[in-house]
Amino acid sequence: MHARTSLRSFMLCLGMIPILSSGQSSSPQTPINSSDLPLRTSSQNPDAVAVVVGISHYQNTDVPPIEYAIRDAEAVRRLLIQTLGYASSRVV
């Protein structure tokens, strides 16, 4: 399964269908599609902590490079902050 498809499926399973949110920008190397933006909510989880990892290259040469790993990790970080209410300082 493709990494982008996996992230979207994960977000849909959580019941968080991404929608376009104004004021978002992305770096030139990782353009963001409107379907990649999480739903903004007023949820607050001030004590929650998360470590988000996006590994694109593995030491094992049998594992091919994962083209969207970093972009998917950034999308998960946005989901945690904008939808689930994690404090941005507590998501690394």
N, C-alpha and C positions, 0 to 999 in steps of 0.2 A: 504494500500500500504506500502511496506517495506521502511524504511528510506533511504537505499542506492539507491533504485530504484527512490525514490522521488528526491534525489539530482541529480542523473544522468539525469533524465527527465528535471529538472530545468535547468541544464547546457546545455542540448541539445536544449531547448527552446530558450536560449540566443544565440544559434548558436556557442557555444563554446564546441566543442567535445574534451574531454581530450585526450592528447597524452603523451607518455613517454618522460620525460625530464631528462637528466643526472644530476648527482650531488644531487639528492634528497635523503633524508633519513627519516626514521620514528622511533618512539619509539617502543620498543618490544611489548608493549601491543596494539598498533594500527598499524599493518602492512598495507602498502599502496599497492594497486593493481595498475598497470600501467594505468588502466582506470580511476583511481581516480585523476590523475595528470592533472592540467589545461594546456591549450595551453599557451606558453610564447609568449608575443607580446611586442612591443615597446610603447604601449599606455601609456600616462602620465595623471594622474588625481591628481596633487599635493594638491589640495584643498579639495578633497573628504575625508569624514570621515565615518567610519562604526563601528558599534557595532555588533559583531557576537555572538549569544547565542546558546549554545548546552545544552539542559536540558535532562538529562538521567533519573532522578527520580523526580516524582511529589509528593507533599504532599497528594494529593487525591489518596488513595489506589486503586480506580477503574481504574486508568490509569497505565497500566503495564510499567515496566522499558523499556526505549528505548535504545537498545543495541548499536546503532551506532551514537548517538546524538553528542558526543564529536568529534568523527572522522569526521562526516559530517560538523561540525562547523569548524574544522581545514581545511577541503577541501574547504569550502566557503572562508575562509581567504586566502588560497593560490590562489584561483580564483581571488579574489579582487586585490591581490598584483601582481601576475604574468601575468594575462590576462587583467584586467581592469586598471592597472597602479596606484592603490592606494599606497601611501607611507606606508611601514610596520609600521611606528611609529604612523600612524593615523587609524590603524585597531586594535581594541581591542575586 
